[in-house]
C-alpha cells in the first residue's frame, strides 16, 4: 500500500515539473521568437544578417543649428539633407551661433593706430587693407598669427597717404592671386610665391581710376569702384597682360560698395553714395540702374547686399534700409549709427553699425540681434565683414582684425 502511495506521489511530481519546464520554454523561447517574427518588416535582421534593415519611416526634421537664441519665434525650417551617396556632402559654413560660449577673438596683434577697411582670408593666408597700407599674414592656423606690412605698401598706398581700402582673393586659384584698391594709385595685382607677395599696378592709363575704393572679382571679370564711379575689366587683368576696361555710363560718382547677389551670381549691386543702390544690366554692361520702385528714402549709402530671396539691405549714415518687392523700408536696429558694411549669406544678413557692433538678421532684414560683443572702447567700429573660404566670419575694425569663434 505504501509503495502505491509513493508511486502516485512520484507521478504527480513528474507532471508538475513537466508543466513548469513547458512554461519556462514558452516564456523564454517560443513567445520571443513569435514576437520577433511579427516585427520583422519593421527592421528586424533577415537571412541570418545581424544588421537591421533600414526602415522607410521618414526621419524627423532636425532642429536648425544656427538659430539665434534671442529670436526663437522666428526659427526657420531646415530641410533634412539627403542620405544618398551619389552627391558629396555640402560644404560646412561656420555661420555665427549666438550663445554665451561663443565670442569674438582678435586675430594676432594688429599694429596700433591702423584703421582696417577690409580683410580677405583664404586658407592660412590673410590680406588686410588699412589707412597705413596693406598688411599680410601667412600663419592664421597658429595660436598667435602675425601681421606684416607689405614692402610695396608705400607704392600701393601712394606714399604719404598710404590708404588701401579694398582687397580680395581670386577664388579657386589656391590663394595665389589677389587684387587691392588704393585711393591714390588705383588697382593692384598681387601674386603670392610661398609666403611672399609681389604687387604690380594694373591701373589702365588715362582711365581716371586712381581713386579706387573697392575691388570685386566675379568670374573672369574684375569690378572696381571709387571716386570715378564703376569700371570693370575682362579678362582679369594681369601684369603685362591685355584686358578690356569698360566704365559705367550711368554711374560716374563716388561708389563705396560692390557685391554679388546671393540669389543670382550674374547680378552685381553697387552702393552709389548720395544716389542709392544700383545693379548692372544683364544686357548692357555699361548700364547700371537704380532698384525698381520708389526712390530710396536716404541715398547716403555705403554698402548693399542681396540675399538668396532677392531682398536687399543697404547700410547708410543712420543705420540700415531694406528693399523687398520693389519697396524700401526702414530696417530697425537698436541704434542709429552709421552702417558701413552689409554681408548676405544665403537667406541671412550680417551688418555692422557704429555703437552696435555686428548684427544678424534671419527674417529678411526686418529685425536684428547682436552677434556677440566686440570692444566697447570709444571710437571702435567695424568697417568690413567677410567670409573666409572655409566659412568663418571676419571683421575689419578700427582696432584690429577679429574672427567669430564658433566651431561646427
BELLIN-V547431 format. One record per pair of residues at least 4 apart in sequence whose C-alpha atoms are under 7 Angstrom apart, sorted by the first residue. I is the first residue (numbers start at 1). J is the second residue. D is the distance in whole Angstrom. If there is no record, write none. Layout:
# BELLIN-V547431
I J D
I J D
This chain:
# BELLIN-V547431
1 5 6
2 6 6
3 7 6
4 8 6
5 9 6
6 10 6
7 11 6
8 12 6
9 13 6
10 14 6
11 15 6
12 16 6
13 17 6
14 18 6
15 19 6
16 20 6
17 21 6
18 22 6
19 23 6
20 24 6
21 25 6
22 26 6
23 27 6
24 28 6
25 29 6
25 30 7
26 30 5
26 31 6
27 31 6
28 32 7
29 33 6
30 34 6
31 35 6
32 36 6
33 37 6
34 38 6
35 39 7
36 40 6
39 44 7
40 44 4
42 55 6
43 52 5
43 53 5
43 54 6
43 55 6
44 52 5
44 53 6
45 49 5
45 50 5
45 51 6
45 52 5
45 53 6
61 78 7
61 79 7
61 80 6
62 78 7
62 80 7
63 78 7
64 78 6
66 95 7
66 96 7
66 97 5
67 75 6
67 97 7
68 97 6
68 98 5
69 98 7
69 99 7
93 390 7
93 391 4
94 391 5
94 392 5
94 406 7
94 407 7
94 408 6
95 391 7
95 392 7
95 393 7
96 404 7
96 406 6
97 406 7
98 102 7
98 371 6
98 372 7
102 405 6
102 406 6
103 372 6
103 373 7
103 404 6
103 405 5
104 372 7
104 373 7
104 374 7
104 402 6
104 403 6
104 404 5
104 405 6
105 402 5
105 403 5
105 404 6
105 405 6
106 400 7
106 401 6
106 402 4
106 403 6
107 145 6
107 401 6
107 402 5
107 403 7
108 144 5
108 145 5
108 146 5
109 146 7
110 147 6
110 400 5
110 401 7
114 130 6
114 131 6
114 132 6
114 398 7
115 130 5
115 131 6
115 397 6
115 398 4
115 399 7
116 128 7
116 129 6
116 130 4
116 131 7
116 383 7
116 396 5
116 397 5
116 398 6
116 400 7
117 129 6
117 130 5
117 165 5
117 166 7
117 383 5
117 384 6
117 396 6
117 397 7
118 128 6
118 129 5
118 165 6
118 166 6
118 167 7
118 383 7
118 384 5
118 396 5
119 127 6
119 128 4
119 129 6
119 167 7
119 386 7
119 396 6
120 126 6
120 127 5
120 128 6
120 167 6
120 168 6
120 169 7
120 386 7
120 388 7
121 125 6
121 126 4
121 127 7
121 388 5
121 389 7
122 126 6
122 175 6
122 388 6
122 389 5
123 389 7
124 138 6
124 139 5
124 140 5
124 141 6
125 137 6
125 138 4
125 139 7
125 140 6
126 136 6
126 137 5
126 138 6
127 135 6
127 136 5
127 137 7
127 167 7
128 134 6
128 135 5
128 136 6
129 133 6
129 134 5
129 135 6
129 164 5
129 165 5
129 166 6
129 167 6
130 134 6
130 163 6
130 164 5
130 165 6
131 162 6
131 163 4
131 164 6
132 162 5
132 163 6
133 153 5
133 154 7
133 157 5
133 162 5
133 163 5
133 164 5
134 149 6
134 150 6
134 153 6
134 164 6
135 147 6
135 148 5
135 149 4
135 150 6
136 147 6
136 148 5
136 149 6
136 150 7
137 145 7
137 146 6
137 147 5
137 148 7
138 195 6
139 145 5
139 146 7
140 145 5
149 153 7
152 156 6
152 199 7
153 157 6
154 158 6
154 159 5
154 162 6
155 159 6
156 182 6
156 185 6
157 161 7
157 162 3
157 163 5
157 164 6
157 182 6
157 184 7
157 185 7
158 162 5
158 184 6
158 185 6
163 182 6
163 183 6
164 181 6
164 182 4
164 183 6
165 181 6
165 182 6
165 213 6
165 214 6
166 180 5
166 181 5
166 213 6
166 214 4
166 215 6
167 179 6
167 180 4
167 181 6
167 214 7
167 215 6
168 178 6
168 179 5
168 180 7
168 215 7
168 216 7
169 175 7
169 177 6
169 178 4
169 179 7
170 177 6
170 178 5
170 217 6
173 177 7
176 191 6
176 192 5
177 190 6
177 191 5
177 192 6
178 189 6
178 190 5
178 191 7
179 188 6
179 189 5
179 190 6
179 215 7
180 187 6
180 188 5
180 189 7
180 215 7
181 186 6
181 187 5
181 188 6
181 212 5
181 213 6
181 214 6
181 215 6
182 186 5
182 187 6
182 211 7
182 212 5
182 213 6
183 210 6
183 211 4
183 212 5
183 213 6
184 210 5
184 211 5
185 210 5
185 211 7
186 203 6
186 209 6
186 210 4
186 211 6
186 212 5
187 201 6
187 202 6
187 203 5
187 212 7
188 199 6
188 200 6
188 201 4
188 202 5
188 203 7
189 199 6
189 200 5
189 201 6
189 202 6
189 238 7
190 197 6
190 198 6
190 199 4
190 200 7
191 197 6
191 198 5
191 199 7
192 196 6
192 197 4
192 198 6
193 197 6
200 239 6
202 237 7
202 238 7
202 239 6
203 209 7
208 228 7
209 228 7
211 226 6
211 227 5
211 228 7
212 224 7
212 225 6
212 226 4
212 227 7
213 225 6
213 226 5
213 256 6
214 224 6
214 225 5
214 226 7
214 256 7
214 257 7
215 223 6
215 224 5
215 225 7
216 222 6
216 223 5
216 224 6
216 258 7
217 221 6
217 222 5
217 223 6
218 222 6
220 234 6
220 235 5
220 236 5
221 232 7
221 233 6
221 234 5
221 235 6
221 236 5
222 232 5
222 233 5
222 234 7
222 236 6
223 231 6
223 232 4
223 233 7
224 230 6
224 231 5
224 232 6
225 229 6
225 230 4
225 231 6
225 255 6
225 256 7
226 230 7
226 254 6
226 255 5
226 256 6
227 253 6
227 254 4
227 255 6
228 252 5
228 253 5
228 254 6
229 251 5
229 252 4
229 253 5
229 254 5
229 255 5
230 247 6
230 248 6
230 251 6
230 252 7
231 245 7
231 246 6
231 247 4
231 248 6
232 245 6
232 246 5
232 247 6
233 237 7
233 243 6
233 244 5
233 245 4
233 246 6
234 243 5
234 244 5
234 245 7
235 243 6
236 243 7
237 241 6
237 242 7
237 243 6
246 286 7
247 286 6
248 252 7
248 286 4
248 287 6
248 288 7
249 286 5
249 287 6
250 287 6
250 288 6
251 288 7
254 272 6
254 273 6
255 271 6
255 272 4
255 273 6
256 271 6
256 272 6
256 273 7
256 302 5
256 303 6
257 270 6
257 271 5
257 302 6
257 303 5
257 304 7
258 268 7
258 269 6
258 270 5
258 271 6
259 268 6
259 269 5
259 270 7
259 305 6
260 265 6
260 267 6
260 268 5
260 269 6
261 265 5
261 267 6
261 268 6
261 269 7
261 305 7
261 306 5
261 307 6
262 306 6
262 307 5
262 308 5
262 344 7
262 345 7
262 346 6
263 307 6
263 308 4
263 309 6
263 310 6
267 279 7
267 280 6
268 279 6
268 280 6
269 277 7
269 278 6
269 279 4
269 280 7
269 304 7
269 305 7
270 277 6
270 278 5
270 279 6
270 304 7
271 276 6
271 277 5
271 278 7
271 301 6
271 302 6
271 303 5
271 304 6
272 276 5
272 277 6
272 301 7
273 299 6
273 300 5
273 301 5
273 302 6
274 299 5
274 300 4
274 301 7
275 299 5
275 300 7
276 290 7
276 296 6
276 299 4
276 300 7
276 301 6
277 290 6
277 291 6
277 304 7
278 288 6
278 289 5
278 290 4
278 291 6
279 288 5
279 289 6
279 290 6
279 291 7
280 285 6
280 287 6
280 288 4
280 289 6
281 285 6
281 287 6
281 288 6
281 289 7
292 326 6
293 326 5
293 327 6
294 327 7
296 328 6
300 316 5
300 317 6
301 314 7
301 315 6
301 316 4
301 317 7
302 315 6
302 316 6
302 340 5
302 341 7
303 314 6
303 315 5
303 340 6
303 341 5
303 342 6
304 312 7
304 313 6
304 314 4
304 315 6
304 342 6
305 312 5
305 313 6
305 314 7
305 342 6
305 343 6
305 344 6
306 310 5
306 311 5
306 312 4
306 313 7
306 344 6
307 311 6
307 312 7
307 344 5
307 345 6
307 346 6
307 347 5
307 348 7
308 346 5
308 347 5
309 347 6
311 323 6
311 324 5
311 364 6
312 322 6
312 323 5
312 324 7
313 320 7
313 321 6
313 322 4
313 323 6
313 365 7
314 320 6
314 321 5
314 322 6
314 342 7
315 319 6
315 320 5
315 321 7
315 339 5
315 340 6
315 341 6
315 342 6
316 320 6
316 338 6
316 339 5
316 340 7
317 337 7
317 338 4
317 339 6
318 336 5
318 337 5
318 338 5
319 336 5
319 337 6
319 338 5
319 339 5
319 353 7
320 330 7
320 331 5
320 339 7
321 328 7
321 329 6
321 330 5
321 331 5
322 328 6
322 329 5
322 330 6
322 331 6
322 365 6
323 327 5
323 328 4
323 329 6
324 328 7
331 365 6
331 366 6
331 367 7
332 367 6
333 367 7
333 368 6
335 355 7
335 356 6
337 353 6
337 354 5
337 355 6
338 353 6
338 354 6
339 352 6
339 353 4
339 354 6
340 352 7
340 353 7
340 383 6
341 351 6
341 352 6
341 383 6
341 384 5
341 385 6
342 350 6
342 351 4
342 352 7
343 349 6
343 350 5
343 351 6
343 385 7
344 348 6
344 349 5
344 350 6
345 349 6
348 361 6
348 362 5
348 364 7
349 360 6
349 361 5
349 362 7
349 365 7
350 358 7
350 359 6
350 360 5
350 361 7
351 358 6
351 359 5
351 360 7
352 357 6
352 358 4
352 359 6
352 382 6
353 357 6
353 358 7
354 381 5
357 373 7
357 374 6
357 381 7
357 382 7
358 370 6
358 371 5
359 368 6
359 369 5
359 370 4
359 371 5
360 368 5
360 369 5
360 370 6
360 371 6
361 365 5
361 367 6
361 368 5
361 369 7
363 367 7
376 380 7
380 398 6
380 399 7
381 397 6
381 398 6
382 395 6
382 396 6
382 397 4
382 398 7
383 396 6
383 397 5
384 395 6
384 396 5
384 397 7
385 394 6
385 395 5
385 396 6
386 393 6
386 394 5
386 395 7
387 391 5
387 392 5
387 393 5
387 394 6
388 392 5
388 393 7
392 404 7
393 403 6
393 404 6
394 402 6
394 403 4
394 404 7
395 401 6
395 402 5
395 403 6
396 400 7
396 401 5
396 402 7
397 401 6
